[in-house]
Amino acid sequence: MPKKRKTAREQKQKLKEVKAYFGKDMNGERIQKSFYGKTLSEAKEKADEYKEQQKRGESVNSSIIFIEWAEKWMKTYKEPNIKSSTYQFKYKSFLETHLKPYFKQVKVANIKQIDIQNFINSKSGVTKDTQERYVYILKSIFESAIENNIIYKNPVNKIVFNSKASSTKKRTYNQAEVDTIIEFARTHKNGASIIILLKTGLRRGELLGLKFDDIDYKNNILNLKRSVADVPVNDILTTVVEDGSNETKNHNRQIPFDNIVRETLLNVKKTSEYIFPNAKGELNSPNNYSRRQYAHFMKDLRKKYPEIKKLTPHELRRTCGTLLYESGVDMRVLQKIMGHADLKTTSEIYIQDNVDFMKNEIDKVKFDKEYQLLIEKLDNKIIILTEYYEALLKMQNENKEYLSLKTNNRAARNFIQEIERARAAIQKA
């Protein structure tokens, strides 16, 4: 029997090595770890101590297959507590499409941090937001495994995102476009639902779940109590009503509406208990609504206004939220209106994605400050009228981009009127 070759560490420090094995990795290879001591018994003692630590951390359920646990976690913690559409398209599809093909029959206890990192690396074709969602779900699955004594450490830690897909720019309408669309929608047969989406920020399913009994005309409030979704039932796409009892309480909420919405709702012909049913007066399918009523409206709109881009129903919801944010609505109020589970979600959507608006706000503060200084100087008679007029012209030239924005039309008009007044005063003098 050939003599065992000493490792570099053994040769340098004159230590003895003992190798121990701890199950198998994702590829079926044995997981090996070396322990060192001045004597073989010391090295073996360290190995035994490490094994005991592992035993104390892991339970007898360490043989559980990851996919089986992930499926059990989804059915136990998610399916009873969220809308069926959310469960089907966010969680179950992730399990079937991504987790099962990748992890196959690997045990929960054998999945390490590097395996999670390799999984995310294999999904470089999706956006960073999607990768972050994958990590969030995986972290929750392993966290529940810890709580159920299946593993003692969560491998979803310090994951690096490597997305090569560029994030799609969030599209919305500006206020001028919304005004044009609403005016067009007033006389279009499918226009009522468009006005409601733009003015209330409802989700498509929430819109189709609205009943006439949900309208409080006395207080101008919509009471959201349910949503409609298309979900697979026995592999058949079925339209179902979700009453919100299995979803976050924020989905069942009250939304105030203005006179435009009030007038629109009053003019909707009642053919069903639902405000926006299908052509037969029955519960409308979200997919059917998008393909028919919504698509027909957008087609007719772009015939008359080809310069207006076609957006999706969800982008109309985002438009509503964006315009509310830009008008100065408090972020917590906006969260309640949009039905977000937490303030972080609202902030990420309407602050991080609104760089142009933030730049405009900064320019506005700078502009207002400069203008106020000029007014103060004029009031104190520090500069004469001609200098004031020249300073106004200079400001106009330096702020052409700001004054040309449609959202600042009122400020621009007021500013131009002030220039004209200054010119008239000089001529009169």
Protein Blocks (a to p, Z undefined) as FASTA:
>chain_A
ZZddddfklmmnopacddddehjafkopacddddddfbfklmmmmmmmmmmmmmmmpcfk
lmpcfklmmmmmmmmmmmmmmcfklmmmmmmmmmmmmmmmmnmmacfklpcfklmmmmmm
mmmmbcfklmmmmmmmmmmmmmmmmmnomafbdfbghiacfbfbdcdddddddfklmmmm
mmmmmmgcklmmmmmmmmnopafklmmmpcfklpcfknopacdfbdcddddeehiacddd
dehlmgcfklpccddddfklmmmmmmpccfbfbfbdcfkopacdfklmmmmmmmmmmmmm
mmmmmmbccddfklmmmmmmmmmmmnopafklmmmmnopabfklmmmmmmmmmmmlmmmm
mmmmmmmmmmmmmmmmmmnomacfklmmmmmmmmmmmmmmmmmpmklmmmmmmmmmmmmm
mmmmmmmZZ
